[in-house]
Amino acid sequence: MVHPVPRAPKRNPLPSAMGSQVAPTAPSAPSQLPTVEEVSAGGVVIEMSDGVPRVAIIARINRGGRLEWCLPKGHPEGDENHAEAAVREIEEETGIAGEVLATLGSIDYWFTVSGHRVHKTVHHFLLRATGGFLTIENDPDHEAVEVAWVPLDELARKLSFPNERRITDLARELLPEYF
């Protein structure tokens, strides 16, 4: 047996017989915020230290004031492709130069900021470290507040975001092919 869903009584928009007036209801405004599409690139840059793979990661302060450890990433500039942007961003944010070995895939997520929704897609790559030293001094946006080499086996406990932990799991699967 189907039970009908009770409905709220309709309001009469006309004045009542007693002379009081009912204010007309304003049409409801759309609740959707404008959406902006953003693209970034970054990834997992690895160096081998005594046979142990280590990954350079950065810490940022989020909008809520909390420290978050994450993979380095940023927006492509000019006519850079995603791989070129990943190499540049990783070096800017960590100080470590690298060469792209493989594509690790993309993640996307949504967040709201300054009155609009952002749909962000981040393209990740596996890189081999080719030089440099850890520093945040070259980060032009000064987003990174700390940088560290973390053994790949400890990365899952350090990274703040599950989707980035999944990306590092993919990197781990590819290691035997490249190192």
C-alpha positions, 0 to 999 in steps of 0.5 A: 500500500502506498501512503501519500506524502503529507503536503504543507497547506498552500498559502493564500496570496490574497488579502484575508477577509479581515483586511490584513495583507499577506506579503507575496513571497519572493521567488527563490534565488538559485542556490548554486554558486558560479563554478570555476574549472582549475587545472594543476599538475604535480606529482611524486618525485623520488630519490633513492637513499641507501636503497630506500625510495624517498618522496619530496612533499610540502606542507601548506597552511590551509584556509582553516589555519591547519598544516597539511602535508601534500604532493607539490603541484601548481597551475600550468603557465603559458603553453606548458603541457601538464608534464612540463608544469609538474616538473616546474612546480615540483622544483619551485615548491621543493627545490628538487629538479626531476625528470618525468618517468610515467603518468600516475593519473588525475584526481579531481575535487570540489571546494568553495572559496570567495563566493564560487565553487572550484572544480579542480583537476590535478594531473600527477606524474612519477619523477626521478630526482635529478638534482637540487636540494630541499628548499621552499625559498624558490616558491613564487607563491610562498604557499609551501611552509615546509618541505621534507623527504619522506620514505615512501613506506611512511608517506601514507601516514604523513600525507593529509589527503586520501586521494594523494595517498592513492596516487603514491600507491600507484607510484609504488607499483611502478617503482620496480620498472624505473628504479 
